[in-house]
Amino acid sequence: MQTVNANGAHIPQLGFGTFRMPETEVLAILPNALQAGFTHVDTAQIYENEAAVGDAIRNSGVARENIFLTTKVWVANYGKDAFAASIEESLRKLKTDHVDLLLLHWPNEAVPLAVQIAELNAVRERGLTRHIGVSNFNTALMADAVRLSPAPLATNQVEYHPFLDQTKVHAATATHGMALTAYFAMADGKVPAEPVLKEIGAAHGKSAAQVALRWLIQQPDVVVLTKTATQARLAENRAIFDFTLAPDEMTRIHGLARTDGRIVSPEGLAPAWDRAA
């Protein structure tokens, strides 16, 4: 699996995401994903499936040291009284003594960012995580987090797909030596039916979904999370390293972005998003 080097974190470029996956589904598909060659697994406290992820890793027969495991701290646990305890609970559920990457899941103005970053660094210093980062941060918050953090931040995990322009965020992560980790790559099911992606896919013998994933990983220092509950789709999602999109094809796909392309923006959590370039 190809990796992105982001401030010392070697992140497998193609990850297996578990958002909205019940524990039974995780237990059924994740061992297969690991056996099929996925080495990057992404979960979160709020997904309520960390225990199943831990069981699936154990059941897979793949050694823990060969897996890059990410989880995210939920906003309710950002305070000094809850942060470390919540990570310890996550590790118990995940059946491991550390994760490879720990992220702040969303901004939370109720707790000063300086406190959040200090707690993130404290659990890193204890060895509970190898690397740290953020998720769903705009460029201003990301710059503040970088400034406040003694340890380098590895990534900002954000929504990114052909219908959402993330040029500004991508440029900012590059400035800070970070990766951009893309979630919702299929745009909640809109990607497979997109005519431009289907046309480009036909020219390469690939599906529209594979074209969108290839478009993401072909951009510098972009990591992409995929998700599926079916064995056949696992193979399809992994088969994106054997073709290359031409510059004009990359440009056409960038051109699909629209002003209403954002899908994930929960009230009370979402920051003031950066406007498209």
Wavefront OBJ file of the C-alpha trace (Angstrom):
o trace
v 0.000 0.000 0.000
v 1.344 3.433 -0.930
v 1.784 5.856 1.955
v 1.781 9.614 2.486
v 4.528 11.000 4.713
v 2.936 13.756 6.778
v 5.211 15.271 9.410
v 6.712 11.855 10.130
v 3.468 9.886 9.997
v 3.506 7.350 7.169
v -0.220 7.076 6.488
v -1.452 4.373 4.083
v -3.043 6.328 1.268
v -6.165 4.182 1.030
v -8.062 3.660 4.267
v -11.079 1.655 5.375
v -13.622 3.893 7.109
v -16.277 2.657 9.533
v -18.624 5.663 9.774
v -22.269 4.552 10.111
v -21.218 0.896 10.296
v -22.936 -1.100 13.050
v -20.788 -3.531 14.996
v -22.198 -6.578 13.215
v -21.219 -5.106 9.854
v -17.732 -4.212 11.072
v -17.211 -7.739 12.359
v -18.387 -9.199 9.033
v -16.359 -7.096 6.586
v -13.319 -5.591 8.316
v -11.364 -8.873 8.708
v -11.851 -9.416 4.971
v -10.670 -5.887 4.241
v -7.512 -6.402 6.265
v -6.837 -9.745 4.612
v -7.387 -8.098 1.213
v -4.608 -5.610 1.867
v -6.192 -2.627 3.590
v -3.763 -1.535 6.301
v -5.379 1.738 7.411
v -8.525 1.572 9.572
v -10.479 4.636 10.675
v -13.019 4.767 13.511
v -14.175 7.233 16.184
v -15.593 7.317 19.676
v -18.939 8.594 18.412
v -19.267 5.767 15.859
v -19.884 3.351 18.754
v -18.033 0.560 16.958
v -14.512 0.755 18.398
v -14.998 -2.566 20.242
v -15.999 -4.296 17.018
v -13.016 -2.769 15.236
v -10.765 -4.183 17.933
v -12.358 -7.621 17.656
v -12.186 -7.548 13.855
v -8.476 -6.725 13.918
v -7.855 -9.636 16.281
v -9.987 -11.943 14.168
v -8.281 -10.955 10.922
v -4.996 -12.729 11.551
v -3.177 -9.542 10.507
v -0.623 -8.396 13.057
v -1.496 -5.190 14.895
v 1.892 -3.671 14.030
v 0.978 -3.937 10.339
v -2.170 -1.840 10.775
v -2.397 1.949 10.887
v -5.281 2.572 13.304
v -7.026 5.932 13.668
v -9.681 7.016 16.132
v -11.156 10.396 16.999
v -11.973 12.081 20.312
v -15.575 13.220 20.559
v -16.224 16.887 21.376
v -17.839 16.085 24.746
v -14.513 14.625 25.903
v -12.269 17.619 25.162
v -12.082 18.893 28.746
v -9.154 18.060 31.038
v -11.402 15.912 33.217
v -12.488 13.604 30.375
v -9.928 13.643 27.567
v -7.335 11.098 28.706
v -9.934 8.832 30.317
v -11.875 8.703 27.054
v -8.727 7.659 25.164
v -8.001 4.952 27.703
v -11.552 3.671 27.201
v -11.103 3.733 23.418
v -7.911 1.708 23.715
v -9.645 -0.863 25.913
v -12.375 -1.216 23.302
v -9.849 -1.375 20.459
v -7.815 -3.963 22.423
v -4.535 -2.169 21.875
v -2.159 -0.067 23.951
v -1.989 2.732 21.386
v -3.484 4.074 18.182
v -1.369 5.284 15.301
v -3.305 8.508 14.820
v -5.618 10.386 17.180
v -7.763 13.248 15.897
v -9.961 15.940 17.391
v -13.248 15.051 15.662
v -14.878 18.489 15.304
v -14.192 22.003 16.575
v -15.713 22.762 19.967
v -15.748 26.369 21.165
v -16.901 25.296 24.646
v -13.336 24.173 25.408
v -10.421 26.486 24.535
v -8.450 25.144 21.588
v -5.283 25.504 23.640
v -6.694 23.012 26.153
v -7.715 20.576 23.410
v -4.260 20.674 21.823
v -2.518 20.386 25.182
v -4.544 17.274 26.030
v -3.862 15.805 22.588
v -0.143 16.291 23.137
v -0.303 14.892 26.658
v -1.744 11.541 25.530
v 0.833 11.424 22.751
v 3.619 11.953 25.274
v 2.197 9.043 27.279
v 2.475 6.811 24.213
v -1.281 6.333 23.816
v -1.002 7.551 20.221
v 1.918 7.778 17.814
v 0.617 10.781 15.879
v -2.008 13.492 16.327
v -4.185 15.625 14.075
v -7.539 17.280 13.576
v -10.752 16.709 11.646
v -13.288 19.124 10.155
v -11.134 22.173 10.887
v -11.172 25.187 8.586
v -7.859 26.779 7.589
v -7.908 29.369 10.398
v -8.526 26.761 13.098
v -5.926 24.494 11.543
v -3.320 27.271 11.653
v -4.171 27.935 15.311
v -3.874 24.227 16.133
v -0.476 24.003 14.427
v 0.736 27.074 16.321
v -0.433 25.717 19.670
v 0.893 22.173 19.261
v 4.438 21.268 20.363
v 4.187 18.070 18.288
v 3.514 18.286 14.538
v 0.001 17.574 13.324
v -0.267 14.796 10.745
v -3.567 15.474 9.006
v -6.851 17.337 8.747
v -9.629 14.872 7.922
v -12.370 16.619 5.948
v -15.166 15.968 3.498
v -13.682 15.864 -0.001
v -15.085 14.575 -3.277
v -15.424 15.866 -6.858
v -18.405 18.087 -6.010
v -16.657 20.002 -3.203
v -13.754 22.393 -3.813
v -11.193 21.924 -1.032
v -8.381 23.834 -2.757
v -7.827 26.204 0.182
v -7.744 23.460 2.795
v -5.446 21.333 0.635
v -3.066 24.249 0.143
v -3.056 24.927 3.878
v -2.300 21.333 4.813
v 0.611 21.405 2.369
v 1.933 24.580 3.986
v 1.932 22.847 7.377
v 3.455 19.591 6.063
v 0.190 17.763 6.780
v -1.861 15.315 4.775
v -5.456 15.962 3.798
v -7.567 12.901 4.602
v -10.731 12.759 2.511
v -13.985 11.285 3.767
v -17.339 10.991 1.951
v -15.400 10.352 -1.258
v -18.537 8.943 -2.920
v -20.508 12.096 -2.030
v -23.160 10.022 -0.283
v -23.847 7.977 -3.427
v -23.702 10.768 -6.019
v -20.344 9.766 -7.545
v -21.301 6.484 -9.297
v -23.981 8.190 -11.413
v -21.915 11.232 -12.477
v -21.659 11.228 -16.327
v -18.204 12.820 -16.500
v -16.778 10.270 -14.072
v -18.446 7.419 -15.946
v -17.068 8.674 -19.270
v -13.528 8.977 -17.906
v -13.877 5.581 -16.255
v -14.926 3.949 -19.526
v -11.726 5.204 -21.150
v -9.670 3.422 -18.490
v -11.832 0.346 -17.978
v -12.752 1.594 -14.513
v -15.916 2.592 -12.665
v -16.889 6.156 -11.803
v -16.161 5.333 -8.160
v -12.649 4.188 -8.999
v -12.065 7.366 -11.003
v -13.100 9.534 -8.036
v -10.807 7.610 -5.684
v -7.935 7.822 -8.177
v -8.523 11.577 -8.576
v -8.159 12.001 -4.831
v -5.004 9.945 -4.324
v -3.378 11.421 -7.424
v -3.340 14.794 -5.662
v -0.247 15.454 -3.533
v -0.458 14.151 0.052
v -4.135 13.219 -0.065
v -5.320 10.148 1.838
v -8.789 8.766 1.118
v -11.140 6.721 3.273
v -13.342 4.184 1.545
v -16.260 2.276 2.980
v -18.148 -0.818 1.919
v -19.987 -3.751 3.438
v -19.516 -6.041 0.420
v -16.571 -8.230 -0.545
v -16.769 -7.332 -4.250
v -16.513 -3.619 -3.539
v -13.386 -4.180 -1.437
v -11.521 -5.369 -4.526
v -12.920 -2.517 -6.626
v -11.848 0.106 -4.085
v -8.298 -1.250 -3.963
v -7.875 -1.396 -7.752
v -6.980 2.264 -8.183
v -3.192 2.081 -8.299
v -2.896 0.529 -11.759
v -3.984 3.503 -13.857
v -3.283 7.239 -14.043
v -5.600 10.099 -14.898
v -4.326 12.532 -17.518
v -3.960 16.217 -16.556
v -7.029 17.188 -18.595
v -9.056 14.443 -16.877
v -7.968 15.738 -13.461
v -9.034 19.222 -14.537
v -12.437 18.017 -15.742
v -13.074 16.326 -12.417
v -12.034 19.429 -10.465
v -14.558 21.278 -12.615
v -17.429 19.262 -11.129
v -17.198 21.222 -7.871
v -20.217 23.383 -7.103
v -21.143 25.934 -4.486
v -23.708 23.632 -2.862
v -21.455 20.578 -2.959
v -20.919 20.240 0.781
v -22.931 17.430 2.371
v -21.681 17.242 5.965
v -22.211 20.416 8.010
v -23.929 19.605 11.310
v -25.357 22.559 13.194
v -23.507 23.195 16.417
v -20.357 21.421 15.224
v -19.406 22.799 11.811
v -17.020 25.782 11.724
v -17.281 28.684 9.306
v -16.140 26.786 6.251
v -13.564 28.253 3.889
v -15.086 29.575 0.704
v -14.093 27.883 -2.527
v -11.034 29.309 -4.237
l 1 2 3 4 5 6 7 8 9 10 11 12 13 14 15 16 17 18 19 20 21 22 23 24 25 26 27 28 29 30 31 32 33 34 35 36 37 38 39 40 41 42 43 44 45 46 47 48 49 50 51 52 53 54 55 56 57 58 59 60 61 62 63 64 65 66 67 68 69 70 71 72 73 74 75 76 77 78 79 80 81 82 83 84 85 86 87 88 89 90 91 92 93 94 95 96 97 98 99 100 101 102 103 104 105 106 107 108 109 110 111 112 113 114 115 116 117 118 119 120 121 122 123 124 125 126 127 128 129 130 131 132 133 134 135 136 137 138 139 140 141 142 143 144 145 146 147 148 149 150 151 152 153 154 155 156 157 158 159 160 161 162 163 164 165 166 167 168 169 170 171 172 173 174 175 176 177 178 179 180 181 182 183 184 185 186 187 188 189 190 191 192 193 194 195 196 197 198 199 200 201 202 203 204 205 206 207 208 209 210 211 212 213 214 215 216 217 218 219 220 221 222 223 224 225 226 227 228 229 230 231 232 233 234 235 236 237 238 239 240 241 242 243 244 245 246 247 248 249 250 251 252 253 254 255 256 257 258 259 260 261 262 263 264 265 266 267 268 269 270 271 272 273 274 275 276 277
